[in-house]
Amino acid sequence: MSGSPIIQNGRLVGAVTHVLVDDPKCGFAVFADRMYEQCESLPGAMAKAG
């Protein structure tokens, strides 16, 4: 389920990045604001966005 969105109160707040096979209740995610910050730092990212 890598990349599955995390929705809270009808808003995107992040995405699941990894789920541990040995313990499916445990894993890692990335917050949406962190994804946005990383996107802004990519060369030409804002030009592609519009």
C-alpha positions, 0 to 999 in steps of 0.5 A: 500500500505504498503511497496510500493517502492519509486523510483526516477531517476530509483533508490530505495530511500525508501518505503511507510510505512503508508498512512492515511485513512482520507488523502491519500495524507499524510503518512509516509515512510522510506528512503532506507539508514535507512532500510540498517542501521537497517538491518546491526544492526540485529544479523546475518544479514550480514551472511544471505545476503551473 
